[in-house]
Amino acid sequence: MAHHGSRAGSESPRMTPDGGKDDKRSRSKENGKRRSRDRDSKDVSAAGPYATHTIGERRSSVSKPARDFRDKPEPSPKRKKRKTAATPAAVREEAPTPDGAGELSTRSPSPVIDFDGLSRPVVGTRARLEEDEAQAQVRLDRMKGAVRTLLECVGEDPDREGLLATPERYAKAMLFFTKGYQENVRDIVNGAIFQEGHNEMVIVKDIEVFSMCEHHLVPFTGKMHIGYIPHNAVIGISKLPRIAEMFARRLQIQERLTREVANAIMEVLKPQGVAVVMESSHLCMVMRGVQKSTSTTITSCVLGCFERKEKTRNEFLSLIGVNR
């Protein structure tokens, strides 16, 4: 008779669902899977209700490529190279077409020399430049009448001895103060650009500047410092004060005057960089308003390598004595 009992310490082999016998290797695999499930369940319970990862969710991998094309970052758009017209002239004379087809070979937002040959002309500039002697006399008479009216309005007698010639003197002086409207950069430079292979900093400092404040029609005076780093070509050093004088002999504000001088030099010379610093005293702050006679206004405009490189900019400021 067969005995169904077993000896102490021995086990009969268990049957698997497919009829096979379970051995030690299969039991170790099953224990490993059970421990892995227990570990995952502990992680989820520890994370609490704010857990974002669940069992079986695909984890992101940095080392492996994305399996979904939507996970791939979009390629950055390539920047188109800016095309400029390679012409020997500093700027083009023709005006750009309305559709923008014609590009100006300049580096500032607006050209220094416009299509009519003047440097940023305003309404009435062309008429003043091309007038004959008879028209010039009519303009002078109108200005004299306006000054006489001002004298009457302030309570003076324009017919007394000291004021008889004042309207004419003031009218001629005002035309001289604003003679920069009739000049342009091309005529001032007059071809004085020379290929010298020089690439070191050039500075002209302490340029005296006299201009008229466009807000109150009173002067502001000061000094301008101009520096540039050539790209092989240099400009006659006397042309830098002349360019500053041209823009100063207009109704101005100091901020625009500083910027216009820097842009003009950048366009006519095409250097590696331009830096302009201006220090001035405004009579509209000294004689009226806050009446601060010791105040000084400093403005600057840096272009090209002076804007990109801090060391170059600091060297310029140190040489002109501002960075003290």
C-alpha positions in Angstrom: 0.0 0.0 0.0 1.3 3.4 -0.9 1.9 5.8 1.9 0.8 9.5 1.3 2.8 10.9 4.1 6.2 12.5 3.9 9.3 12.6 6.0 10.0 15.5 8.3 12.1 18.3 6.6 11.3 17.1 3.1 8.9 18.7 0.6 7.1 17.3 -2.3 7.6 19.3 -5.6 4.8 21.7 -6.4 3.1 21.5 -9.7 2.9 24.6 -11.9 -0.2 25.4 -14.0 1.4 24.1 -17.1 2.3 20.8 -15.5 5.9 21.5 -14.9 7.8 21.5 -11.7 8.9 24.6 -9.9 12.6 24.8 -9.1 14.8 27.2 -7.2 15.5 29.5 -10.3 11.8 30.1 -10.9 11.2 30.8 -7.3 14.0 33.4 -7.2 12.6 35.2 -10.2 9.1 35.3 -8.6 10.6 36.6 -5.4 12.4 39.4 -7.3 9.2 40.4 -9.1 7.4 40.5 -5.8 10.0 42.7 -4.1 9.9 45.1 -7.1 6.2 45.4 -6.9 6.4 46.0 -3.1 9.0 48.8 -3.7 6.9 50.5 -6.3 3.8 50.4 -4.1 5.9 52.0 -1.2 7.1 54.8 -3.5 3.6 55.6 -4.6 2.2 55.6 -1.0 5.1 57.8 0.2 4.6 60.4 -2.6 1.0 60.9 -1.5 -1.9 62.2 -3.6 0.4 64.6 -5.5 2.5 61.9 -7.1 2.8 62.3 -10.9 4.5 59.0 -11.7 2.5 55.8 -11.7 3.6 52.2 -12.1 4.0 51.3 -15.8 4.3 54.9 -17.0 7.1 55.6 -19.6 9.9 57.5 -18.0 11.8 60.1 -20.0 15.4 59.4 -20.9 18.0 62.0 -21.7 20.4 59.5 -23.2 17.9 57.8 -25.6 16.2 59.5 -28.5 12.5 60.4 -28.1 10.2 57.7 -29.2 7.5 60.1 -30.2 8.2 62.7 -32.9 6.2 65.2 -30.9 8.8 65.0 -28.1 11.6 66.3 -30.3 12.4 70.0 -30.0 11.7 72.1 -33.1 14.8 73.2 -34.9 15.7 76.8 -34.4 15.1 79.0 -37.5 18.3 79.9 -39.4 19.0 83.6 -39.5 19.3 85.1 -42.9 22.5 86.9 -43.7 22.0 90.6 -44.2 22.9 91.7 -47.7 24.4 95.1 -48.2 25.2 96.8 -51.4 29.0 96.8 -52.0 29.4 100.3 -53.3 32.5 102.5 -52.9 30.4 105.4 -51.7 29.7 105.7 -48.0 25.9 105.8 -48.6 23.6 105.5 -51.5 22.1 108.6 -53.1 18.8 107.1 -54.3 15.9 106.8 -52.0 14.6 103.3 -51.1 11.6 102.1 -53.0 8.3 101.9 -51.1 8.2 98.1 -51.1 11.6 98.0 -49.4 13.4 96.5 -52.3 16.2 99.0 -52.3 18.4 98.6 -49.1 20.5 101.4 -47.8 24.1 100.5 -47.1 24.1 102.3 -43.8 24.5 101.1 -40.2 22.1 103.5 -38.5 18.3 103.6 -38.7 18.2 106.5 -41.1 20.7 107.7 -43.6 22.9 110.7 -42.9 22.7 111.9 -46.5 19.2 111.8 -48.0 18.4 111.4 -51.7 18.4 115.2 -52.2 22.0 115.5 -51.0 21.3 117.1 -47.6 21.9 115.6 -44.2 18.6 114.8 -42.6 16.8 117.9 -44.1 13.6 119.3 -42.6 10.7 121.1 -44.2 11.9 124.4 -45.7 15.6 123.4 -45.8 15.8 123.0 -49.5 14.0 126.3 -50.2 16.5 128.1 -47.9 19.4 126.5 -49.7 18.3 127.3 -53.2 16.9 130.8 -52.7 18.3 133.7 -54.7 19.3 137.1 -53.3 15.8 138.6 -53.6 14.2 135.6 -51.8 16.9 135.8 -49.1 16.1 139.4 -48.5 12.4 138.6 -48.2 13.2 135.9 -45.6 15.4 138.4 -43.7 12.7 141.0 -43.7 10.1 138.6 -42.3 12.5 137.6 -39.5 13.2 141.3 -38.7 9.5 141.9 -38.4 9.1 138.9 -36.1 11.9 140.2 -33.8 10.4 143.7 -33.7 7.1 142.2 -32.7 8.8 140.3 -29.8 10.4 143.5 -28.6 7.0 145.2 -28.5 5.5 142.3 -26.7 8.0 142.3 -23.9 7.3 146.0 -23.3 10.3 147.6 -25.1 10.4 150.4 -27.6 11.9 149.0 -30.9 12.4 152.5 -32.1 14.8 153.7 -29.5 18.5 154.1 -30.4 19.8 150.9 -28.8 17.2 148.7 -30.5 16.9 150.2 -33.9 19.3 147.6 -35.5 18.5 144.8 -33.1 15.9 143.0 -35.3 18.4 142.8 -38.2 21.3 141.7 -36.0 19.3 139.0 -34.4 17.9 137.7 -37.6 21.3 137.4 -39.1 22.6 135.8 -36.0 19.8 133.2 -36.0 20.6 132.3 -39.6 24.2 131.7 -38.6 23.3 129.6 -35.6 21.3 127.3 -37.9 23.6 127.2 -40.9 24.0 123.5 -40.4 20.7 122.9 -42.2 22.4 123.9 -45.5 25.4 121.6 -45.1 25.9 117.8 -45.7 28.4 115.3 -44.6 29.6 114.5 -48.2 30.8 118.1 -48.8 32.4 118.3 -45.4 34.4 115.1 -45.7 35.3 116.0 -49.3 37.0 112.7 -50.0 39.5 113.0 -47.0 39.4 109.2 -46.3 42.8 107.4 -46.6 43.7 103.7 -46.7 46.5 103.5 -44.1 46.0 100.0 -42.7 45.6 101.5 -39.2 43.5 99.6 -36.7 44.2 101.3 -33.4 42.0 103.8 -31.5 41.9 107.4 -32.7 40.5 110.1 -30.4 39.9 113.8 -30.9 38.8 115.3 -27.5 37.7 118.6 -26.1 35.9 119.8 -29.2 34.1 123.0 -28.4 30.4 122.8 -29.3 27.8 125.6 -29.4 24.2 124.7 -30.2 20.7 126.0 -29.7 18.1 124.2 -27.5 15.0 123.6 -29.6 12.8 123.8 -26.6 13.6 127.4 -25.5 15.8 128.7 -28.3 18.7 129.5 -25.9 22.2 128.1 -26.2 23.9 125.1 -24.7 27.6 124.8 -24.8 30.2 122.2 -23.9 32.8 119.8 -25.2 32.6 116.7 -27.4 35.0 113.8 -27.4 35.0 111.6 -30.6 36.9 108.3 -30.9 36.9 105.5 -33.5 38.8 102.4 -34.3 39.5 102.3 -38.1 39.0 99.4 -40.4 42.2 100.2 -42.3 40.8 103.5 -43.5 41.3 106.8 -41.5 39.6 110.2 -41.9 41.3 113.6 -41.7 41.2 114.6 -38.1 39.8 118.0 -38.9 36.7 116.4 -40.4 35.6 115.1 -37.0 35.1 118.6 -35.4 33.5 119.8 -38.7 30.9 117.0 -38.6 30.2 117.9 -35.0 29.9 121.6 -36.0 27.5 120.8 -38.8 25.0 119.0 -36.5 25.4 121.5 -33.7 24.5 124.5 -35.9 20.8 123.4 -35.8 18.0 123.5 -33.3 19.0 120.5 -31.2 18.8 118.5 -28.0 22.0 117.1 -26.7 20.9 113.5 -26.9 20.1 113.7 -30.6 23.2 115.7 -31.4 25.5 113.0 -29.8 23.7 110.2 -31.7 23.8 112.0 -35.1 27.5 112.7 -34.9 28.3 109.0 -34.1 26.0 107.7 -36.8 27.5 110.1 -39.4 31.0 108.9 -38.7 30.0 105.3 -38.7 28.4 105.7 -42.1 31.0 107.7 -44.0 34.0 105.8 -42.6 32.8 102.3 -41.9 35.1 101.8 -38.9 35.1 98.9 -36.4 33.4 101.2 -33.9 32.6 104.8 -32.9 32.2 106.4 -29.5 31.0 110.0 -28.8 30.7 111.6 -25.4 29.4 115.1 -24.9 29.5 117.3 -21.7 27.6 120.5 -21.8 25.8 123.2 -19.8 22.3 124.2 -20.8 21.3 127.9 -20.3 17.7 126.8 -20.1 18.6 125.2 -16.8 20.9 128.0 -15.7 19.0 131.2 -16.6 15.5 129.9 -16.0 13.7 126.9 -14.6 15.7 125.2 -11.8 18.5 127.8 -12.2 21.4 125.4 -11.4 24.5 127.0 -12.8 26.9 124.2 -11.8 25.0 121.3 -13.4 26.5 119.4 -16.3 24.8 117.1 -18.7 26.8 114.1 -20.1 25.5 112.0 -23.0 27.2 109.2 -25.0 26.6 107.1 -28.0 28.7 103.9 -28.7 28.5 101.9 -31.8 30.2 98.7 -33.1 33.1 97.3 -31.1 32.7 100.1 -28.4 29.2 98.7 -27.7 30.2 95.1 -27.8 33.5 95.1 -25.8 33.6 96.6 -22.3 37.4 96.8 -22.3 37.4 98.9 -25.4 34.7 101.2 -24.1 36.5 101.6 -20.8 39.8 102.4 -22.5 38.1 105.2 -24.5 36.4 106.6 -21.3 39.7 106.5 -19.5 41.6 108.3 -22.3 39.1 111.2 -22.4 39.1 111.5 -18.7 35.5 110.6 -18.0 36.1 107.1 -16.4 37.8 108.5 -13.3 
